[in-house]
Amino acid sequence: MAMPSTASCCFASSSPHVRPSLRLLLTHTTITSSPARIRLVSRNPLRRSFSSSEPAPGVAGDEGGYVDREVEEDRDERYGFEMEVRKLPGKKNRRLVRARVRVGAPLQAVWATLTDYEGLAGFIPGLSECRLLHQDKAFARLYQVGEQDLALGFKFNAKGTIDCYEGEMELLPEFRAHRREIDFNMVDGDFKVFQGKWSVQEVDDATEGGEISSGQEFQTTLSYVVELEPKLWVPVRLLEGRICKEIKTNLICIREEAERVQRLLDEDES
């Protein structure tokens, strides 16, 4: 949903205004993230390596005949963060990036954070503008302007219109988990290819009697996959390091905001 400096689906705001209050956030979420139908899914295990996970729609997968791939990985145990960057043979200027982070908040809080499209500038860095152009049930079209700092004082500005498709809640009964996803695709902008998926998965951490024990931590994972290729006049090797840094920063910022939202909800209920 977002460009590299937007490494989150499409995040930011047209001006650095004050982030809306939690009450306003929840009101917005009620309107844009109404309960969806739940469907059962009998595949896609919850815990799996990046090499075996499914690609986003339109993104070349591991069974696509790639040979001699160059893969770089980054891990940060403090946040339960993992990232993998692949150079795709035959596509020198294209990268496939997969990243995920552990979140100490339920799926609902993470989803509310991801879909608050006009309130993300307060905690997502690297975006100078994000406008909601159109919104319908389970769909949002966003216009983003992201800014990247490069070497020697140069800056790279990326502009794009991105379509976001919010999926229904999925049940993974064999893993006692549920998941919800957002597919995104740049339909116009400074990238030749920019498409991928956000995925939020939560283990149903309940006792045999169906009740959640006090003190149990949420077992939620926020995942992000994007295949990107800038226009020919921007070699991706000049952006790769910065892109990966921004993706990591943005995932951790989303994690922290979702956990903040959950703390406020807990305080309001106590």
Secondary structure, DSSP 8 states (H G I E B T S, - for coil): ---GGG-SSS---SS------HHHHHHHHHHHS----EEE---S-SS--GGGS---TTS--TTS---S-EEEEEEETTTTEEEEEEE-TT-TT-EEEEEEEEESS-HHHHHHHHT-TTS-TTT-TTEEEEEEEEEETTEEEEEEEEEEE-GGG-EEEEEEEEEEEE--EEEEGGGTEEEEEEEEEEEEESEEEEEEEEEEEEE----TTS---TT----EEEEEEEEEEE-TTS-GGGTHHHHHHHHHHHHHHHHHHHHHHHHHHHHHH-
